[in-house]
């Protein structure tokens, strides 16, 4: 690789480790000096540069650092790891998040990045990987006689208008990529969907920051541009890619937790929509106010075979080969990567030849039993495990349906909680024990730590099954703590609450205390604070990151709405007052517009009268008089 680069005019900068042409100055693309200098400093000082580095995760404090350092970035390519072990070309390496993953896959990686500074950061991120070469150059100027087994285009195709010449820049880029692939090579594209559901809900277009910009088709030739599924498929076909498979990453391709295949959406008795609606609030870029609740819409879209077309992003695998791009049995992948390395895992959902669905759990890093052992809780997942897929409805959907409907009340939540706790009691009964689940003094065994509503599946026969059991708490669990966990999990899922029946505002703390009181469970705010402290300890044990108790309590009690919290639950009275105020504003605006139009009309009439008078005066005065009027700006100056 190095000899080839030297022969084609590239020079190695021994300071940065990046190859470039002598006269190359870079492209006008940056996240800003402060961001890129900060990312560079973090990476240069880090000792663990790996994709799942807990050290780098500590620095994920805002959106730019999360985007450049989070281990979840690599999830977009994890389903195709076996295809990334040959000669790989990465177009648009950025600061090296995906580059690092490609290098860890073991292939011979050439990472191309147009910005010299970002290329230097990508090389720093992969400085311990000898199989990675970083080149700073524009793709349209990049010279390569080599053919590649795989080419990645992650978050890059949408910028073709800015960096690729020709009348059809995106098509031109794809045609050139196809020429660089081996006959059996594959192209991997990740890009936002122009028609993504979150954009219809009011989320701003990712690159231009304006709501409805993409779905209204207002892109200009000098702007980034995304596409819908049909247009992308046609473009790939025109570029010479005869085989093209679309997959849906959720919440989108930037920090995906799940990837669903087209077959996954079409397979009977497989709830692909659950991956979509459960991940809605995992999107850090989701605005705090939406036009509707995406978590309620995804199941309906799946039932009408529209979920893939309205996915927020696409993962596309394209090739010119007659061989299939992915295994026909693959339905979905789900990743858990925001943890310590030894706890990160993936779940692969496959349909067998007998039409049964199996779930295979695999750890993403080598297990360290010494580190995994903890006095607080135990990670109870073997290195590899396979389980039967349970088809049904997550119990949590019942609670979501309650609180997103206008006119809901605390009593409905209490009825749900009692049903939920009775189901939990049945799991204890299966072990030969019997408990009074509604007693405030009841303690439950630690193996029920994962028995939250989201992990309880209600089958079509009305029975319930507990799934995704991976943690065992090394102490008993109080009934009050289970209710606390159920409410917190609800708040982490719902984007919009309905109007509560009594018209009162509710913070999260008030919701909890009201539910406890109605259930006859005496719980003070101090006891709730103890639950929060326990959750914080567990969070630190699992992720390696500490939380701030004061900030959490402030959020729970806060009356302001922010991105991370759908609280408070707005009352009928407040909404009515806001609506009346908006109506008054609109009425005032209409009056002002009518008055403005009236004044403009009067002004137009006066201007017409003045023009007629000027013409009349010009006829009366001689040329000297006309020039005098022109000097006084009462008539236009004569030309010539």
Residue pairs with C-beta under 8 A, 6 or more apart in sequence:
1 108
1 110
1 133
2 12
2 133
4 145
4 146
5 12
5 19
5 133
5 135
6 12
8 143
8 144
8 145
9 21
9 22
9 143
10 19
10 20
10 21
10 135
10 137
11 19
11 20
11 21
11 22
12 18
12 19
13 19
13 20
16 116
16 119
16 120
16 123
16 124
17 120
17 123
17 124
17 127
17 134
18 116
18 119
18 120
18 123
18 134
18 135
18 136
19 133
19 134
19 135
19 136
20 116
20 119
20 135
20 136
20 137
21 137
24 116
24 136
24 137
25 116
26 114
26 115
26 116
26 117
26 136
27 114
27 115
27 138
27 163
29 114
29 115
29 118
29 159
29 162
29 163
30 36
30 115
30 117
30 118
31 39
31 64
35 64
35 65
36 95
36 117
36 118
36 121
38 64
38 65
39 64
39 65
39 68
39 69
39 95
39 121
40 95
40 117
40 120
40 121
40 124
42 56
42 59
42 65
42 69
43 49
43 56
43 95
43 96
43 121
43 124
43 125
44 124
46 53
46 55
46 56
47 55
48 54
48 55
48 56
49 56
49 100
49 125
49 126
49 127
49 128
50 100
50 104
50 341
51 71
51 73
51 74
51 97
51 100
51 101
51 104
52 71
52 337
52 341
52 344
52 364
52 365
53 71
53 341
54 340
54 341
54 543
54 544
56 69
56 71
57 69
57 70
57 71
57 338
57 543
57 544
57 545
58 544
58 545
59 65
59 69
60 66
60 69
60 70
63 284
63 285
66 255
66 284
67 73
67 97
67 254
67 255
68 94
68 95
68 96
68 97
69 97
70 97
70 255
70 337
70 338
71 337
71 338
71 344
72 255
72 256
72 257
72 335
72 337
72 338
73 97
73 98
73 101
73 254
73 255
74 97
74 98
74 100
74 101
74 337
75 249
75 255
75 256
75 257
75 259
75 333
75 335
75 337
76 98
76 154
76 190
76 249
76 253
76 256
76 259
76 315
77 84
77 98
77 101
77 102
77 152
77 154
77 188
78 101
78 259
78 333
78 335
78 346
78 364
79 247
79 259
79 326
79 330
79 333
80 186
80 188
80 317
80 326
81 105
83 149
83 150
83 186
83 188
84 102
84 105
84 107
84 150
85 105
85 106
85 107
86 107
86 108
86 148
86 149
86 150
87 107
87 108
87 110
87 146
87 147
87 148
87 149
87 150
88 102
88 105
88 107
88 108
88 109
88 110
88 148
88 149
88 150
88 151
88 152
89 110
89 112
89 144
89 148
89 150
89 151
89 152
89 180
90 98
90 99
90 102
90 109
90 110
90 111
90 112
90 151
90 152
90 154
91 112
91 139
91 151
91 152
91 153
91 156
91 177
92 112
92 113
92 114
92 139
92 153
92 154
92 155
92 156
92 159
93 99
93 111
93 112
93 113
93 118
93 119
93 122
93 134
94 113
94 118
94 122
94 155
95 118
95 121
95 122
95 125
96 111
96 121
96 122
96 123
96 124
96 125
96 126
97 125
98 152
98 154
99 109
99 111
99 122
99 125
99 126
99 132
99 134
100 125
100 126
100 129
102 109
102 111
102 132
102 152
103 109
103 126
103 129
103 131
103 132
104 129
106 131
107 131
107 149
107 150
108 131
109 126
109 129
109 131
109 132
109 133
110 133
110 135
110 146
110 148
111 119
111 122
111 126
111 132
111 133
111 134
111 135
112 135
112 136
112 137
112 139
112 142
113 119
113 122
113 134
113 135
113 136
114 136
114 137
114 138
114 139
114 163
115 136
116 136
119 134
119 135
119 136
120 136
122 134
123 132
123 134
126 132
126 134
135 142
138 163
139 163
139 164
139 173
139 176
140 163
140 164
140 165
140 173
140 176
144 180
146 180
147 180
147 181
147 182
147 185
148 180
148 181
148 182
148 185
149 181
149 182
149 184
149 185
149 186
150 185
150 186
150 187
150 188
151 177
151 180
151 181
151 185
151 186
151 187
151 188
152 187
152 188
153 177
153 187
153 188
153 189
153 190
153 191
154 188
154 189
154 190
154 253
155 190
155 191
155 253
155 254
157 170
157 173
157 174
157 189
157 191
158 191
158 192
158 207
158 224
158 225
158 226
159 224
160 169
160 170
160 172
160 173
160 225
161 169
161 170
161 219
161 221
161 222
161 223
161 224
161 225
162 222
162 223
162 224
163 169
164 170
164 172
164 173
165 172
166 172
170 225
170 227
170 235
171 235
171 238
171 239
174 187
174 235
174 236
174 239
174 241
175 239
175 240
177 187
177 239
178 187
178 239
178 240
178 241
178 320
181 187
181 319
181 320
183 320
183 321
184 319
184 321
184 323
185 319
185 320
185 321
186 317
186 318
186 319
186 321
186 325
187 241
187 316
187 317
187 318
187 319
188 315
188 316
188 317
189 232
189 314
189 315
189 316
189 318
190 249
190 253
190 313
190 314
190 315
190 316
191 226
191 227
191 232
191 253
191 313
191 314
191 316
192 206
192 214
192 226
192 252
192 253
192 312
192 313
192 314
193 226
193 227
193 228
193 229
193 310
193 311
193 312
193 313
193 314
194 214
194 215
194 217
194 226
194 227
194 228
194 231
195 214
195 215
195 228
195 229
195 309
195 310
196 203
196 252
196 310
196 311
196 312
196 313
197 294
197 297
197 298
197 301
197 310
197 311
197 312
198 251
198 252
198 283
198 286
198 290
198 294
198 312
199 205
199 211
199 212
199 214
199 215
199 312
200 215
200 291
200 310
201 290
201 291
201 292
201 294
202 211
202 212
202 287
202 289
202 290
202 291
203 211
203 285
203 286
203 287
203 290
204 210
204 211
204 213
204 287
205 211
205 212
205 213
205 214
205 226
206 226
206 285
207 223
207 224
207 226
208 223
208 224
213 219
214 226
219 225
227 235
228 309
229 246
229 308
229 309
229 314
232 246
232 314
232 316
233 244
233 246
236 244
236 316
236 318
237 244
240 320
241 318
241 319
241 320
242 319
242 320
242 321
242 322
243 318
243 319
243 320
243 321
243 322
243 323
243 324
243 325
244 316
244 317
244 318
244 325
245 261
245 262
245 316
245 317
245 318
245 325
245 326
246 262
246 308
246 314
246 315
246 316
247 259
247 260
247 261
247 262
247 314
247 315
247 316
247 317
247 326
248 259
248 260
248 265
248 276
248 307
248 308
248 311
248 313
248 314
248 315
249 256
249 258
249 259
249 260
249 311
249 313
249 314
249 315
250 256
250 257
250 258
250 259
250 260
250 275
250 276
250 279
250 282
250 311
250 312
251 257
251 279
251 280
251 282
251 283
251 286
251 312
252 283
252 312
252 313
253 313
253 314
253 315
254 285
254 313
255 282
255 283
255 284
256 313
256 335
257 275
257 279
257 282
257 334
257 335
257 336
257 337
258 275
258 276
258 279
258 332
258 333
258 334
258 335
259 315
259 332
259 333
260 272
260 275
260 276
260 307
260 308
260 331
260 332
261 326
261 330
261 331
261 332
262 308
263 328
263 330
263 331
263 351
264 270
264 272
264 330
264 331
264 332
264 349
265 272
265 302
265 305
265 307
265 308
266 305
267 331
267 351
267 357
269 357
269 391
270 331
270 332
270 349
270 351
270 357
270 389
270 391
271 391
271 392
271 393
272 302
272 307
272 331
272 332
273 298
273 299
273 301
273 302
273 303
273 307
274 394
275 332
275 334
276 294
276 298
276 302
276 307
276 311
277 294
277 295
277 296
277 297
277 298
277 299
277 493
278 295
278 394
278 454
278 493
280 286
280 294
280 295
280 298
280 493
280 495
281 295
281 492
281 493
281 494
281 495
283 312
284 563
286 495
286 563
287 563
288 561
288 562
288 563
289 561
290 495
290 496
292 496
293 404
293 494
293 495
293 496
294 495
295 400
295 493
295 494
295 495
296 400
296 404
298 307
301 307
301 310
317 325
317 326
318 325
319 325
327 350
329 350
329 351
329 352
330 348
330 349
330 350
331 349
331 350
331 351
331 357
332 348
332 349
333 346
333 347
333 348
333 349
334 346
334 347
334 349
335 344
335 345
335 346
335 347
335 364
336 343
336 344
336 345
336 346
337 344
337 364
338 543
339 542
339 543
339 544
340 371
340 542
340 543
340 544
341 364
341 365
341 368
342 363
342 365
342 366
342 367
342 368
342 371
342 372
342 379
343 372
343 379
343 542
344 363
344 364
344 365
345 361
345 362
345 363
345 364
345 381
345 470
346 361
346 362
346 364
347 359
347 360
347 361
347 362
348 359
348 360
348 362
349 357
349 358
349 359
349 389
350 357
350 358
350 360
351 357
351 358
352 358
356 388
356 389
357 388
357 389
357 391
358 386
358 387
358 388
358 389
359 386
359 387
359 388
359 389
360 384
360 385
360 386
361 381
361 382
361 384
361 385
361 386
361 387
362 383
362 384
363 381
363 383
363 384
367 383
372 378
372 379
374 474
374 541
375 474
376 473
376 474
376 475
376 537
376 538
376 541
377 446
377 449
377 471
377 472
377 473
377 474
377 538
377 541
377 542
378 471
378 472
378 474
379 470
379 471
380 469
380 470
380 471
380 472
381 470
387 467
390 457
390 459
390 465
390 467
391 457
391 459
391 460
392 457
392 458
392 459
392 460
392 465
393 457
393 458
394 453
394 454
394 455
394 456
394 457
394 458
395 420
395 423
395 453
395 454
395 456
395 457
395 458
395 464
396 452
396 453
396 454
396 456
396 486
396 489
396 490
396 493
398 416
398 419
398 453
399 413
399 416
399 420
399 453
399 486
399 490
400 490
400 493
400 494
402 408
402 412
402 413
402 416
403 413
403 490
403 494
403 497
403 498
403 569
404 494
404 496
404 497
404 498
405 498
406 498
406 499
407 498
407 499
407 500
407 501
408 498
408 499
408 500
408 501
409 500
409 501
409 502
410 500
410 514
410 515
410 518
411 518
413 511
413 515
414 515
414 518
414 519
417 483
417 486
417 515
417 519
418 438
418 519
420 453
420 456
420 486
421 437
421 438
421 479
421 482
421 483
422 437
423 456
423 464
424 437
424 444
424 448
424 451
424 482
425 435
425 437
426 464
427 448
427 451
427 466
428 434
428 435
428 444
428 445
428 448
431 445
435 442
435 444
436 442
437 479
438 479
438 519
438 520
439 479
440 479
440 480
440 520
440 521
440 522
440 523
442 478
442 479
443 476
443 477
443 478
443 479
444 476
444 477
444 478
444 479
444 482
445 476
445 477
446 472
446 473
446 474
446 475
446 476
446 477
447 469
447 472
447 473
448 477
448 482
449 471
449 472
449 473
449 477
450 466
450 468
450 469
450 470
450 471
451 466
451 482
452 482
452 485
452 486
452 489
453 486
453 489
453 490
454 489
454 493
455 466
455 467
455 468
455 469
456 464
456 465
456 466
456 467
457 464
457 465
457 466
457 467
458 464
459 465
473 538
479 521
480 516
480 521
480 523
480 527
480 531
481 531
481 534
483 512
483 515
483 516
483 519
483 521
484 512
484 528
484 531
485 535
487 508
487 511
487 512
487 515
488 508
488 535
491 508
491 565
491 566
491 567
494 566
495 566
496 566
497 566
497 569
497 570
499 569
499 570
499 571
499 572
499 575
500 506
500 569
500 571
500 572
503 571
503 572
503 573
504 571
505 559
505 568
505 569
505 570
505 571
505 574
506 514
506 567
506 568
506 569
507 556
507 557
507 558
507 559
507 567
507 568
508 555
508 556
508 557
508 565
508 567
509 525
509 528
509 556
509 557
511 569
512 523
512 528
513 523
513 525
513 528
516 522
516 523
529 549
529 553
532 549
532 552
532 553
532 556
533 549
536 546
536 547
536 549
536 552
539 545
539 547
540 546
540 547
555 562
555 564
555 565
555 567
556 567
558 565
558 567
558 568
559 567
559 568
561 567
561 568
614 629
614 634
614 635
617 629
617 634
617 635
618 626
618 629
618 635
621 628
621 629
626 635
626 638
627 638
629 635
630 636
630 637
630 638
